[in-house]
């Protein structure tokens, strides 16, 4: 991440270059909702493809599912969400904004370098006392005039039924993990899976977040990429450590500087958990959670066995031993990872002529376009350029740009992270060669036009 990057610069770049737009913008927007534009949807899809390749395709004994968003309400009774999934919120009486009390305390302690204060371990009354004693101000208007803390439910409720007087309450899922847990028996049976094995999923989740979320860092609708590893008790600690390292290595493999990442153990564990930690990233607003790794023991399958009445026991085919597997969970938000990728890639470089170019150093596997074909002169070279562009589009996403000077076209591609620009000129017509310009170094090489596809494919592999 470049020291010049700010959230304002990222937001402006995203809007101007078709990466991310405000949700429902023509109607004044809707809080904490965002739409991915033509460039953004390609980057996000590439992030998901890279994650799936690493954690499913290349992972022995891991399987994917795509569970329904709407689930039987008893699922959320079993998971505990219907009784305990809420946030401590306070309203500012002056400007009418709403804030999480624990976040107010954490931000205050971070700003004033106060150690040893853990809001997760404080009661509502203790948090109120701390906020009042330290006169913590509203981050929007700067006044200290809050209501008492109230617990706000984070699950969206809806109903299923054909008439108003005959409906059942159901929920938009607040996490994707339960879809993996309730399909444990189905996957194990149909795939003849033996412990240890994993179930992975990428899918939408919904949380009634009211606190402003730093762009796409915290939103009410988001995508999760989750992997549940089912294993035997006694091996869980080993796999927990392995998934910590695997999660870290995945991030560095897609372009993250390891100095911008760190592990942070949870200060407070859920009563059923044996261990839990986050990988934090140094966002422009400071160190924040990027993903989590949790040793959930056998809590989830045990509770689903209790609430559903279905036997969740696994029988070892060799020893005939029966047990409920432990679970090591790895969870990362696609949108939160998208924001981190953009922040990590953003850079501003001063060139020899004094010009400043904005550049996104995206890993080639994440870049929205792998290449862009540029006719040097529209009148003379566009026909050949379009012919090459059509050929390359069969293998990877490729852009075409014939508007403006070649320098301006390079800059436009730099800003969206295109790793290679291919210029068609007189030599292409006379000798059959093209010039390929590399994004980061701006170095240029000349190769045969028929070799371009292989040249690009060799450099965008993940």
Secondary structure as a PSIPRED ss2 file (coil, helix, strand):
# PSIPRED VFORMAT (PSIPRED V4.0)

   1 X C   1.000  0.000  0.000
   2 X C   1.000  0.000  0.000
   3 X C   1.000  0.000  0.000
   4 X C   1.000  0.000  0.000
   5 X C   1.000  0.000  0.000
   6 X C   1.000  0.000  0.000
   7 X H   0.000  1.000  0.000
   8 X H   0.000  1.000  0.000
   9 X H   0.000  1.000  0.000
  10 X H   0.000  1.000  0.000
  11 X H   0.000  1.000  0.000
  12 X H   0.000  1.000  0.000
  13 X H   0.000  1.000  0.000
  14 X H   0.000  1.000  0.000
  15 X H   0.000  1.000  0.000
  16 X H   0.000  1.000  0.000
  17 X C   1.000  0.000  0.000
  18 X C   1.000  0.000  0.000
  19 X C   1.000  0.000  0.000
  20 X E   0.000  0.000  1.000
  21 X E   0.000  0.000  1.000
  22 X E   0.000  0.000  1.000
  23 X C   1.000  0.000  0.000
  24 X C   1.000  0.000  0.000
  25 X H   0.000  1.000  0.000
  26 X H   0.000  1.000  0.000
  27 X H   0.000  1.000  0.000
  28 X C   1.000  0.000  0.000
  29 X C   1.000  0.000  0.000
  30 X C   1.000  0.000  0.000
  31 X C   1.000  0.000  0.000
  32 X C   1.000  0.000  0.000
  33 X C   1.000  0.000  0.000
  34 X E   0.000  0.000  1.000
  35 X E   0.000  0.000  1.000
  36 X E   0.000  0.000  1.000
  37 X C   1.000  0.000  0.000
  38 X H   0.000  1.000  0.000
  39 X H   0.000  1.000  0.000
  40 X H   0.000  1.000  0.000
  41 X H   0.000  1.000  0.000
  42 X H   0.000  1.000  0.000
  43 X H   0.000  1.000  0.000
  44 X H   0.000  1.000  0.000
  45 X H   0.000  1.000  0.000
  46 X H   0.000  1.000  0.000
  47 X H   0.000  1.000  0.000
  48 X H   0.000  1.000  0.000
  49 X H   0.000  1.000  0.000
  50 X H   0.000  1.000  0.000
  51 X H   0.000  1.000  0.000
  52 X H   0.000  1.000  0.000
  53 X H   0.000  1.000  0.000
  54 X H   0.000  1.000  0.000
  55 X H   0.000  1.000  0.000
  56 X H   0.000  1.000  0.000
  57 X H   0.000  1.000  0.000
  58 X C   1.000  0.000  0.000
  59 X C   1.000  0.000  0.000
  60 X C   1.000  0.000  0.000
  61 X C   1.000  0.000  0.000
  62 X E   0.000  0.000  1.000
  63 X E   0.000  0.000  1.000
  64 X E   0.000  0.000  1.000
  65 X C   1.000  0.000  0.000
  66 X C   1.000  0.000  0.000
  67 X C   1.000  0.000  0.000
  68 X C   1.000  0.000  0.000
  69 X C   1.000  0.000  0.000
  70 X E   0.000  0.000  1.000
  71 X C   1.000  0.000  0.000
  72 X C   1.000  0.000  0.000
  73 X H   0.000  1.000  0.000
  74 X H   0.000  1.000  0.000
  75 X H   0.000  1.000  0.000
  76 X H   0.000  1.000  0.000
  77 X H   0.000  1.000  0.000
  78 X H   0.000  1.000  0.000
  79 X H   0.000  1.000  0.000
  80 X C   1.000  0.000  0.000
  81 X H   0.000  1.000  0.000
  82 X H   0.000  1.000  0.000
  83 X H   0.000  1.000  0.000
  84 X H   0.000  1.000  0.000
  85 X C   1.000  0.000  0.000
  86 X E   0.000  0.000  1.000
  87 X E   0.000  0.000  1.000
  88 X E   0.000  0.000  1.000
  89 X E   0.000  0.000  1.000
  90 X E   0.000  0.000  1.000
  91 X E   0.000  0.000  1.000
  92 X E   0.000  0.000  1.000
  93 X C   1.000  0.000  0.000
  94 X C   1.000  0.000  0.000
  95 X C   1.000  0.000  0.000
  96 X C   1.000  0.000  0.000
  97 X C   1.000  0.000  0.000
  98 X E   0.000  0.000  1.000
  99 X E   0.000  0.000  1.000
 100 X E   0.000  0.000  1.000
 101 X H   0.000  1.000  0.000
 102 X H   0.000  1.000  0.000
 103 X H   0.000  1.000  0.000
 104 X H   0.000  1.000  0.000
 105 X H   0.000  1.000  0.000
 106 X H   0.000  1.000  0.000
 107 X H   0.000  1.000  0.000
 108 X H   0.000  1.000  0.000
 109 X H   0.000  1.000  0.000
 110 X H   0.000  1.000  0.000
 111 X H   0.000  1.000  0.000
 112 X C   1.000  0.000  0.000
 113 X C   1.000  0.000  0.000
 114 X C   1.000  0.000  0.000
 115 X C   1.000  0.000  0.000
 116 X C   1.000  0.000  0.000
 117 X C   1.000  0.000  0.000
 118 X C   1.000  0.000  0.000
 119 X H   0.000  1.000  0.000
 120 X H   0.000  1.000  0.000
 121 X H   0.000  1.000  0.000
 122 X C   1.000  0.000  0.000
 123 X C   1.000  0.000  0.000
 124 X H   0.000  1.000  0.000
 125 X H   0.000  1.000  0.000
 126 X H   0.000  1.000  0.000
 127 X H   0.000  1.000  0.000
 128 X H   0.000  1.000  0.000
 129 X H   0.000  1.000  0.000
 130 X H   0.000  1.000  0.000
 131 X H   0.000  1.000  0.000
 132 X H   0.000  1.000  0.000
 133 X H   0.000  1.000  0.000
 134 X C   1.000  0.000  0.000
 135 X C   1.000  0.000  0.000
 136 X C   1.000  0.000  0.000
 137 X C   1.000  0.000  0.000
 138 X C   1.000  0.000  0.000
 139 X C   1.000  0.000  0.000
 140 X C   1.000  0.000  0.000
 141 X C   1.000  0.000  0.000
 142 X C   1.000  0.000  0.000
 143 X C   1.000  0.000  0.000
 144 X C   1.000  0.000  0.000
 145 X C   1.000  0.000  0.000
 146 X E   0.000  0.000  1.000
 147 X C   1.000  0.000  0.000
 148 X C   1.000  0.000  0.000
 149 X C   1.000  0.000  0.000
 150 X E   0.000  0.000  1.000
 151 X E   0.000  0.000  1.000
 152 X E   0.000  0.000  1.000
 153 X E   0.000  0.000  1.000
 154 X C   1.000  0.000  0.000
 155 X C   1.000  0.000  0.000
 156 X E   0.000  0.000  1.000
 157 X E   0.000  0.000  1.000
 158 X E   0.000  0.000  1.000
 159 X E   0.000  0.000  1.000
 160 X E   0.000  0.000  1.000
 161 X E   0.000  0.000  1.000
 162 X E   0.000  0.000  1.000
 163 X E   0.000  0.000  1.000
 164 X C   1.000  0.000  0.000
 165 X C   1.000  0.000  0.000
 166 X E   0.000  0.000  1.000
 167 X E   0.000  0.000  1.000
 168 X E   0.000  0.000  1.000
 169 X E   0.000  0.000  1.000
 170 X E   0.000  0.000  1.000
 171 X E   0.000  0.000  1.000
 172 X E   0.000  0.000  1.000
 173 X C   1.000  0.000  0.000
 174 X C   1.000  0.000  0.000
 175 X C   1.000  0.000  0.000
 176 X C   1.000  0.000  0.000
 177 X H   0.000  1.000  0.000
 178 X H   0.000  1.000  0.000
 179 X H   0.000  1.000  0.000
 180 X H   0.000  1.000  0.000
 181 X H   0.000  1.000  0.000
 182 X H   0.000  1.000  0.000
 183 X C   1.000  0.000  0.000
 184 X H   0.000  1.000  0.000
 185 X H   0.000  1.000  0.000
 186 X H   0.000  1.000  0.000
 187 X H   0.000  1.000  0.000
 188 X H   0.000  1.000  0.000
 189 X H   0.000  1.000  0.000
 190 X H   0.000  1.000  0.000
 191 X C   1.000  0.000  0.000
 192 X C   1.000  0.000  0.000
 193 X C   1.000  0.000  0.000
 194 X C   1.000  0.000  0.000
 195 X C   1.000  0.000  0.000
 196 X C   1.000  0.000  0.000
 197 X E   0.000  0.000  1.000
 198 X E   0.000  0.000  1.000
 199 X E   0.000  0.000  1.000
 200 X E   0.000  0.000  1.000
 201 X E   0.000  0.000  1.000
 202 X E   0.000  0.000  1.000
 203 X E   0.000  0.000  1.000
 204 X E   0.000  0.000  1.000
 205 X E   0.000  0.000  1.000
 206 X E   0.000  0.000  1.000
 207 X C   1.000  0.000  0.000
 208 X C   1.000  0.000  0.000
 209 X C   1.000  0.000  0.000
 210 X C   1.000  0.000  0.000
 211 X C   1.000  0.000  0.000
 212 X C   1.000  0.000  0.000
 213 X C   1.000  0.000  0.000
 214 X C   1.000  0.000  0.000
 215 X C   1.000  0.000  0.000
 216 X C   1.000  0.000  0.000
 217 X C   1.000  0.000  0.000
 218 X C   1.000  0.000  0.000
 219 X C   1.000  0.000  0.000
 220 X C   1.000  0.000  0.000
 221 X E   0.000  0.000  1.000
 222 X E   0.000  0.000  1.000
 223 X E   0.000  0.000  1.000
 224 X E   0.000  0.000  1.000
 225 X E   0.000  0.000  1.000
 226 X E   0.000  0.000  1.000
 227 X E   0.000  0.000  1.000
 228 X E   0.000  0.000  1.000
 229 X E   0.000  0.000  1.000
 230 X E   0.000  0.000  1.000
 231 X E   0.000  0.000  1.000
 232 X C   1.000  0.000  0.000
 233 X C   1.000  0.000  0.000
 234 X C   1.000  0.000  0.000
 235 X C   1.000  0.000  0.000
 236 X H   0.000  1.000  0.000
 237 X H   0.000  1.000  0.000
 238 X H   0.000  1.000  0.000
 239 X H   0.000  1.000  0.000
 240 X H   0.000  1.000  0.000
 241 X H   0.000  1.000  0.000
 242 X H   0.000  1.000  0.000
 243 X H   0.000  1.000  0.000
 244 X H   0.000  1.000  0.000
 245 X H   0.000  1.000  0.000
 246 X H   0.000  1.000  0.000
 247 X H   0.000  1.000  0.000
 248 X H   0.000  1.000  0.000
 249 X H   0.000  1.000  0.000
 250 X H   0.000  1.000  0.000
 251 X H   0.000  1.000  0.000
 252 X H   0.000  1.000  0.000
 253 X H   0.000  1.000  0.000
 254 X C   1.000  0.000  0.000
 255 X C   1.000  0.000  0.000
 256 X C   1.000  0.000  0.000
 257 X C   1.000  0.000  0.000
 258 X H   0.000  1.000  0.000
 259 X H   0.000  1.000  0.000
 260 X H   0.000  1.000  0.000
 261 X E   0.000  0.000  1.000
 262 X E   0.000  0.000  1.000
 263 X E   0.000  0.000  1.000
 264 X E   0.000  0.000  1.000
 265 X E   0.000  0.000  1.000
 266 X C   1.000  0.000  0.000
 267 X C   1.000  0.000  0.000
 268 X C   1.000  0.000  0.000
 269 X C   1.000  0.000  0.000
 270 X C   1.000  0.000  0.000
 271 X C   1.000  0.000  0.000
 272 X C   1.000  0.000  0.000
 273 X C   1.000  0.000  0.000
 274 X C   1.000  0.000  0.000
 275 X E   0.000  0.000  1.000
 276 X E   0.000  0.000  1.000
 277 X E   0.000  0.000  1.000
 278 X E   0.000  0.000  1.000
 279 X E   0.000  0.000  1.000
 280 X E   0.000  0.000  1.000
 281 X E   0.000  0.000  1.000
 282 X E   0.000  0.000  1.000
 283 X E   0.000  0.000  1.000
 284 X C   1.000  0.000  0.000
 285 X C   1.000  0.000  0.000
 286 X E   0.000  0.000  1.000
 287 X E   0.000  0.000  1.000
 288 X E   0.000  0.000  1.000
 289 X E   0.000  0.000  1.000
 290 X E   0.000  0.000  1.000
 291 X E   0.000  0.000  1.000
 292 X E   0.000  0.000  1.000
 293 X E   0.000  0.000  1.000
 294 X E   0.000  0.000  1.000
 295 X E   0.000  0.000  1.000
 296 X C   1.000  0.000  0.000
 297 X C   1.000  0.000  0.000
 298 X C   1.000  0.000  0.000
 299 X H   0.000  1.000  0.000
 300 X H   0.000  1.000  0.000
 301 X H   0.000  1.000  0.000
 302 X H   0.000  1.000  0.000
 303 X H   0.000  1.000  0.000
 304 X H   0.000  1.000  0.000
 305 X H   0.000  1.000  0.000
 306 X H   0.000  1.000  0.000
 307 X H   0.000  1.000  0.000
 308 X H   0.000  1.000  0.000
 309 X C   1.000  0.000  0.000
 310 X C   1.000  0.000  0.000
 311 X C   1.000  0.000  0.000
 312 X C   1.000  0.000  0.000
 313 X C   1.000  0.000  0.000
 314 X E   0.000  0.000  1.000
 315 X E   0.000  0.000  1.000
 316 X C   1.000  0.000  0.000
 317 X C   1.000  0.000  0.000
 318 X C   1.000  0.000  0.000
 319 X C   1.000  0.000  0.000
 320 X C   1.000  0.000  0.000
 321 X C   1.000  0.000  0.000
 322 X E   0.000  0.000  1.000
 323 X E   0.000  0.000  1.000
 324 X C   1.000  0.000  0.000
 325 X C   1.000  0.000  0.000
 326 X E   0.000  0.000  1.000
 327 X E   0.000  0.000  1.000
 328 X E   0.000  0.000  1.000
 329 X E   0.000  0.000  1.000
 330 X E   0.000  0.000  1.000
 331 X E   0.000  0.000  1.000
 332 X E   0.000  0.000  1.000
 333 X E   0.000  0.000  1.000
 334 X H   0.000  1.000  0.000
 335 X H   0.000  1.000  0.000
 336 X H   0.000  1.000  0.000
 337 X H   0.000  1.000  0.000
 338 X H   0.000  1.000  0.000
 339 X H   0.000  1.000  0.000
 340 X H   0.000  1.000  0.000
 341 X H   0.000  1.000  0.000
 342 X H   0.000  1.000  0.000
 343 X H   0.000  1.000  0.000
 344 X H   0.000  1.000  0.000
 345 X H   0.000  1.000  0.000
 346 X E   0.000  0.000  1.000
 347 X E   0.000  0.000  1.000
 348 X E   0.000  0.000  1.000
 349 X E   0.000  0.000  1.000
 350 X E   0.000  0.000  1.000
 351 X C   1.000  0.000  0.000
 352 X C   1.000  0.000  0.000
 353 X C   1.000  0.000  0.000
 354 X C   1.000  0.000  0.000
 355 X C   1.000  0.000  0.000
 356 X E   0.000  0.000  1.000
 357 X E   0.000  0.000  1.000
 358 X E   0.000  0.000  1.000
 359 X E   0.000  0.000  1.000
 360 X E   0.000  0.000  1.000
 361 X C   1.000  0.000  0.000
 362 X C   1.000  0.000  0.000
 363 X C   1.000  0.000  0.000
 364 X C   1.000  0.000  0.000
 365 X C   1.000  0.000  0.000
 366 X C   1.000  0.000  0.000
 367 X C   1.000  0.000  0.000
 368 X C   1.000  0.000  0.000
 369 X C   1.000  0.000  0.000
 370 X C   1.000  0.000  0.000
 371 X E   0.000  0.000  1.000
 372 X E   0.000  0.000  1.000
 373 X E   0.000  0.000  1.000
 374 X E   0.000  0.000  1.000
 375 X E   0.000  0.000  1.000
 376 X C   1.000  0.000  0.000
 377 X C   1.000  0.000  0.000
 378 X H   0.000  1.000  0.000
 379 X H   0.000  1.000  0.000
 380 X H   0.000  1.000  0.000
 381 X H   0.000  1.000  0.000
 382 X H   0.000  1.000  0.000
 383 X H   0.000  1.000  0.000
 384 X H   0.000  1.000  0.000
 385 X H   0.000  1.000  0.000
 386 X H   0.000  1.000  0.000
 387 X H   0.000  1.000  0.000
 388 X H   0.000  1.000  0.000
 389 X H   0.000  1.000  0.000
 390 X H   0.000  1.000  0.000
 391 X H   0.000  1.000  0.000
 392 X H   0.000  1.000  0.000
 393 X C   1.000  0.000  0.000
 394 X C   1.000  0.000  0.000
 395 X C   1.000  0.000  0.000
 396 X C   1.000  0.000  0.000
 397 X C   1.000  0.000  0.000
 398 X E   0.000  0.000  1.000
 399 X E   0.000  0.000  1.000
 400 X E   0.000  0.000  1.000
 401 X C   1.000  0.000  0.000
 402 X C   1.000  0.000  0.000
 403 X C   1.000  0.000  0.000
 404 X C   1.000  0.000  0.000
 405 X C   1.000  0.000  0.000
 406 X H   0.000  1.000  0.000
 407 X H   0.000  1.000  0.000
 408 X H   0.000  1.000  0.000
 409 X H   0.000  1.000  0.000
 410 X H   0.000  1.000  0.000
 411 X H   0.000  1.000  0.000
 412 X H   0.000  1.000  0.000
 413 X H   0.000  1.000  0.000
 414 X H   0.000  1.000  0.000
 415 X H   0.000  1.000  0.000
 416 X H   0.000  1.000  0.000
 417 X C   1.000  0.000  0.000
 418 X C   1.000  0.000  0.000
 419 X C   1.000  0.000  0.000
 420 X E   0.000  0.000  1.000
 421 X E   0.000  0.000  1.000
 422 X E   0.000  0.000  1.000
 423 X E   0.000  0.000  1.000
 424 X E   0.000  0.000  1.000
 425 X C   1.000  0.000  0.000
 426 X H   0.000  1.000  0.000
 427 X H   0.000  1.000  0.000
 428 X H   0.000  1.000  0.000
 429 X H   0.000  1.000  0.000
 430 X H   0.000  1.000  0.000
 431 X H   0.000  1.000  0.000
 432 X C   1.000  0.000  0.000
 433 X E   0.000  0.000  1.000
 434 X E   0.000  0.000  1.000
 435 X E   0.000  0.000  1.000
 436 X E   0.000  0.000  1.000
 437 X E   0.000  0.000  1.000
 438 X E   0.000  0.000  1.000
 439 X C   1.000  0.000  0.000
 440 X C   1.000  0.000  0.000
 441 X C   1.000  0.000  0.000
 442 X C   1.000  0.000  0.000
 443 X C   1.000  0.000  0.000
 444 X E   0.000  0.000  1.000
 445 X E   0.000  0.000  1.000
 446 X E   0.000  0.000  1.000
 447 X E   0.000  0.000  1.000
 448 X E   0.000  0.000  1.000
 449 X H   0.000  1.000  0.000
 450 X H   0.000  1.000  0.000
 451 X H   0.000  1.000  0.000
 452 X H   0.000  1.000  0.000
 453 X H   0.000  1.000  0.000
 454 X H   0.000  1.000  0.000
 455 X H   0.000  1.000  0.000
 456 X H   0.000  1.000  0.000
 457 X H   0.000  1.000  0.000
 458 X H   0.000  1.000  0.000
 459 X H   0.000  1.000  0.000
 460 X C   1.000  0.000  0.000
 461 X C   1.000  0.000  0.000
 462 X C   1.000  0.000  0.000
